Amino acid sequence: MAFSTITDLDAGAAQRHSHALLQRILTTASISYATGPTGMGDGERVLVLGGTGYIGRALVPELARRGYRPAVLARSPEVESEAEYAGAEVIVGDATRAADVRSAVDVAPTAVVISLLSGRRPNDAEDCRLVDHEAVVNGIKAAVAHEVRQFIHVSDFGAYRPELIPQVYKLQVEGELIGQHHGHVPWTIVRPTAYFPYLSVAFGDVKNGGRYRIYDHGEWNVVNPIAREDLAEFIVNQVLADDAIGRVLPVGGPWTADNAVTLRGAGEMMFDINGRTPDWEVITMASWDKKIARLRRLGRVSRQLKPVVFYLEAAKYWSVVDHVAPAYGTRTLRGFMEKLKDRDFPTGSYRERMRKGTNVMPTDI
Ligand SMILES: NC(=O)c1ccc[n+]([C@@H]2O[C@H](COP(=O)([O-])OP(=O)(O)OC[C@H]3O[C@@H](n4cnc5c(N)ncnc54)[C@H](OP(=O)(O)O)[C@@H]3O)[C@@H](O)[C@H]2O)c1
């Protein structure tokens, strides 16, 4: 049977659905969460696994500001001298090694463990298994053995419709936590939508005079991304909060026109901020599907093609599947892009820059 990873949809129906969904959220107040910090710590130790990545760099200082004692398990000792970790205890170790995680939990009384672990190579199935599953399970087991009061798993909104390997592992970890597969530990699961840098990856190309790629009309889906500072505040609100225990919490950013967008809408923002008229590179979804199918067939004989297939499937997934979650925070995608306006970006095509290893993702803000 021939199948596509993502259910085939009619382009026109998808666009009508996106318009209706956008209209609904832009005219409704999201009432699931009240924005603002709730609860202060009293010096409780909170160990963050995966705390050296994009979200960790906002979460660790937020924990310190809110009266907790953050500890970070870091692969590199250099992390200790970085400003974000000034108020944190840095333990050098690797979360993929169970003994490192155990000793990071056991070295001092630990109230909470938070996992932000995520493989750096999402197209590498073995790396995903090691990090997105095994390393997080190391954290759960250590938390169970140490009787920590709460384990917070930062999962992914994609777990509602897991079609890419990292999402499948995120969901697997959720199931193991919920099923108390590794022993009893009070848990909270957070499912954030996309982060701003991922929706701004083409900003440099647009600024440099390039076109912005869309599939068909570019309105297959809607997303309300969330700022890392707002997500950090949201996560800290859940720390040792009774009503967060045993809950799965989907969360995204504000339901406003400068934050809730289709991918075409994100492109329009980029052109507008750069003072340009939109200039689209239109690819039909049908041709993209054919490309995926062809490379998948070839991937059966050439293992080297598998990671390439992942990127094509991921590009489709993020362009087709809605990521709309209850709103939290005040920061917007447009506000994020405004901060990119005066930057210089490397030239060359996306593919050339990937080959050279030039970072195209603005993850420093
Ligand atoms: N990206 C999105 O739009 C998105 C959306 C929703 C949810 N999420 C989820 O949100 C969470 C935080 O995301 P993020 O953007 O902060 O992730 P990130 O920047 O990729 O950070 C990943 C963390 O995992 C660690 N790590 C990666 N590979 C490792 C390995 N082999 N051994 C040990 N540690 C390893 C990294 O350590 P090093 O710094 O040493 O590499 C880093 O601390 C993740 O669970 C992610 O899946 C992401």
Ligand as a Chemical Component Dictionary entry (heavy atoms), coordinates in Angstrom:
data_LIG
# 
_chem_comp.id                   LIG 
_chem_comp.type                 NON-POLYMER 
_chem_comp.pdbx_formal_charge   0 
_chem_comp.three_letter_code    LIG 
# 
loop_
_chem_comp_atom.comp_id 
_chem_comp_atom.atom_id 
_chem_comp_atom.alt_atom_id 
_chem_comp_atom.type_symbol 
_chem_comp_atom.charge 
_chem_comp_atom.model_Cartn_x 
_chem_comp_atom.model_Cartn_y 
_chem_comp_atom.model_Cartn_z 
_chem_comp_atom.pdbx_ordinal 
LIG N1  N1  N 0  12.460 23.310 18.849 1  
LIG C1  C1  C 0  11.172 23.491 19.024 2  
LIG O1  O1  O 0  10.512 24.300 18.338 3  
LIG C2  C2  C 0  10.494 22.681 20.087 4  
LIG C3  C3  C 0  9.116  22.745 20.166 5  
LIG C4  C4  C 0  8.487  22.083 21.208 6  
LIG C5  C5  C 0  9.221  21.363 22.121 7  
LIG N2  N2  N 1  10.570 21.281 22.014 8  
LIG C6  C6  C 0  11.281 20.544 23.084 9  
LIG O2  O2  O 0  11.660 21.478 24.097 10 
LIG C7  C7  C 0  12.792 20.978 24.795 11 
LIG C8  C8  C 0  13.891 22.027 24.842 12 
LIG O3  O3  O 0  14.273 22.374 23.510 13 
LIG P1  P1  P 0  15.585 23.211 23.204 14 
LIG O4  O4  O 0  15.322 23.949 21.936 15 
LIG O5  O5  O -1 16.024 23.957 24.421 16 
LIG O6  O6  O 0  16.643 22.025 22.891 17 
LIG P2  P2  P 0  18.162 22.203 22.472 18 
LIG O7  O7  O 0  18.533 23.638 22.372 19 
LIG O8  O8  O 0  18.400 21.344 21.287 20 
LIG O9  O9  O 0  18.963 21.581 23.749 21 
LIG C9  C9  C 0  19.069 20.200 23.899 22 
LIG C10 C10 C 0  19.718 19.858 25.222 23 
LIG O10 O10 O 0  19.945 18.422 25.232 24 
LIG C11 C11 C 0  21.348 18.172 25.417 25 
LIG N3  N3  N 0  21.828 17.062 24.588 26 
LIG C12 C12 C 0  21.676 16.913 23.251 27 
LIG N4  N4  N 0  22.312 15.808 22.821 28 
LIG C13 C13 C 0  22.887 15.249 23.917 29 
LIG C14 C14 C 0  23.687 14.075 24.112 30 
LIG N5  N5  N 0  24.022 13.281 23.102 31 
LIG N6  N6  N 0  24.104 13.817 25.363 32 
LIG C15 C15 C 0  23.767 14.609 26.397 33 
LIG N7  N7  N 0  23.000 15.737 26.269 34 
LIG C16 C16 C 0  22.579 16.047 25.050 35 
LIG C17 C17 C 0  22.048 19.431 24.945 36 
LIG O11 O11 O 0  23.338 19.485 25.531 37 
LIG P3  P3  P 0  24.542 20.269 24.779 38 
LIG O12 O12 O 0  24.253 21.732 24.978 39 
LIG O13 O13 O 0  25.749 19.805 25.485 40 
LIG O14 O14 O 0  24.479 19.868 23.322 41 
LIG C18 C18 C 0  21.081 20.519 25.441 42 
LIG O15 O15 O 0  21.295 20.763 26.802 43 
LIG C19 C19 C 0  13.207 19.714 24.058 44 
LIG O16 O16 O 0  12.667 18.616 24.733 45 
LIG C20 C20 C 0  12.573 19.889 22.692 46 
LIG O17 O17 O 0  12.367 18.658 22.048 47 
LIG C21 C21 C 0  11.233 21.934 21.021 48 
# 
loop_
_chem_comp_bond.comp_id 
_chem_comp_bond.atom_id_1 
_chem_comp_bond.atom_id_2 
_chem_comp_bond.value_order 
_chem_comp_bond.pdbx_ordinal 
LIG N1  C1  SING 1  
LIG C1  O1  DOUB 2  
LIG C1  C2  SING 3  
LIG C2  C3  SING 4  
LIG C2  C21 DOUB 5  
LIG C3  C4  DOUB 6  
LIG C4  C5  SING 7  
LIG C5  N2  DOUB 8  
LIG N2  C6  SING 9  
LIG N2  C21 SING 10 
LIG C6  O2  SING 11 
LIG C6  C20 SING 12 
LIG O2  C7  SING 13 
LIG C7  C8  SING 14 
LIG C7  C19 SING 15 
LIG C8  O3  SING 16 
LIG O3  P1  SING 17 
LIG P1  O4  DOUB 18 
LIG P1  O5  SING 19 
LIG P1  O6  SING 20 
LIG O6  P2  SING 21 
LIG P2  O7  DOUB 22 
LIG P2  O8  SING 23 
LIG P2  O9  SING 24 
LIG O9  C9  SING 25 
LIG C9  C10 SING 26 
LIG C10 O10 SING 27 
LIG C10 C18 SING 28 
LIG O10 C11 SING 29 
LIG C11 N3  SING 30 
LIG C11 C17 SING 31 
LIG N3  C12 SING 32 
LIG N3  C16 SING 33 
LIG C12 N4  DOUB 34 
LIG N4  C13 SING 35 
LIG C13 C14 SING 36 
LIG C13 C16 DOUB 37 
LIG C14 N5  SING 38 
LIG C14 N6  DOUB 39 
LIG N6  C15 SING 40 
LIG C15 N7  DOUB 41 
LIG N7  C16 SING 42 
LIG C17 O11 SING 43 
LIG C17 C18 SING 44 
LIG O11 P3  SING 45 
LIG P3  O12 DOUB 46 
LIG P3  O13 SING 47 
LIG P3  O14 SING 48 
LIG C18 O15 SING 49 
LIG C19 O16 SING 50 
LIG C19 C20 SING 51 
LIG C20 O17 SING 52 
# 
